[in-house]
Amino acid sequence: MDLREIRRETESLTNISETTDNFKKNWIKPLRKTSNKHLSFIKNLDEDTKKELKHRLDTVHKHINSLGQDQMINDKLKTYSRYLIELKLTTFNGDQNKSKVITNSLLNDDFMNLKQTLTDIQQFEKKVANLSGQYHEINDLLHKKLSLEETLFFMDLPHLKYLDNLVQTSKKHKTISRHIGKHMVALIKETQIKKKR
């Protein structure tokens, strides 16, 4: 993946905040509201199931809220792609001072530190896997208590699409960060070689 492709990939990343909001709107909100006319079968669940469902949804809601804050990973990856293009240009032009500033920012800056971003990406992946597991557990609980028709109606809502978007975004984060790291190392080496000349 060259720098232009990295930039295109980072620009095409799904907005995590919007995706989590849509996921909540299409999955948690309908399950929490007992006044939903189109999901009236939720009212007919026994009290124990309702309590367990409420408890699990409260836990999931916290996880989803923390996921929404991870939009900064997308923003950082976009910034890295711009910095790498800038670093390539400054290296090509022989501007040692500017390339040193960019390199220092990429490696040592408290916010833009690539090592911290890689840690954030790993944590995001774990959060998404956790959410996916809880999602399937709750849906299994509902499938046991609902009729086939009710289950099909509920599963026809677009909530799975939003969960899949989060899973795909997590995979893209890993791929993009790997390519960013490779280009960064190559450009830093190239800058240092030109500096020695």
Residue pairs with C-beta under 8 A, 6 or more apart in sequence:
1 9
1 175
1 176
1 179
3 81
3 84
3 85
3 88
3 183
6 81
6 84
6 176
6 179
6 180
6 183
7 78
7 81
7 82
7 85
9 172
9 175
9 176
10 74
10 77
10 78
10 80
10 81
10 176
11 78
13 74
13 77
13 78
13 169
13 172
13 173
13 176
14 165
14 166
14 168
14 169
15 71
15 74
16 67
16 68
16 70
16 71
16 73
16 74
16 166
16 169
17 68
17 69
17 71
19 162
19 165
19 166
19 169
20 64
20 65
20 67
20 68
20 162
20 166
21 68
22 158
22 162
23 64
23 159
23 162
23 163
23 166
24 61
24 64
26 157
26 158
26 159
26 162
27 135
27 157
27 159
27 162
27 163
28 57
28 60
28 61
28 64
30 36
30 38
30 39
30 42
30 154
30 157
31 39
31 42
31 53
31 57
31 138
31 142
32 54
32 57
33 39
33 42
34 42
34 43
36 42
38 153
39 153
39 154
41 146
41 147
41 150
41 154
45 53
45 145
46 145
49 141
49 145
52 141
53 138
53 141
53 142
56 134
56 137
56 138
56 141
57 138
59 134
60 131
60 134
60 135
60 138
63 127
63 130
63 131
63 134
64 131
66 127
67 124
67 127
67 128
67 131
67 166
70 120
70 124
70 127
72 120
73 117
73 120
73 121
73 124
73 173
74 169
76 112
76 117
76 120
77 117
77 173
77 176
77 177
77 180
79 112
80 106
80 112
80 114
80 117
80 180
80 184
81 180
83 102
83 105
83 106
83 112
84 180
84 183
84 184
84 187
86 98
86 102
87 99
87 102
87 103
87 106
87 184
87 187
87 188
87 191
88 187
90 98
90 99
90 102
90 191
91 99
91 187
91 190
91 191
91 194
94 194
96 191
96 194
96 195
99 191
100 191
103 188
103 191
105 112
106 112
106 113
106 114
106 184
107 113
107 114
110 116
114 177
114 180
114 181
114 184
117 177
118 177
118 181
121 170
121 173
121 174
121 177
124 170
124 173
125 170
125 173
125 174
128 166
128 167
128 169
128 170
131 163
131 166
132 163
132 167
135 163
139 155
142 151
142 154
143 151
146 154
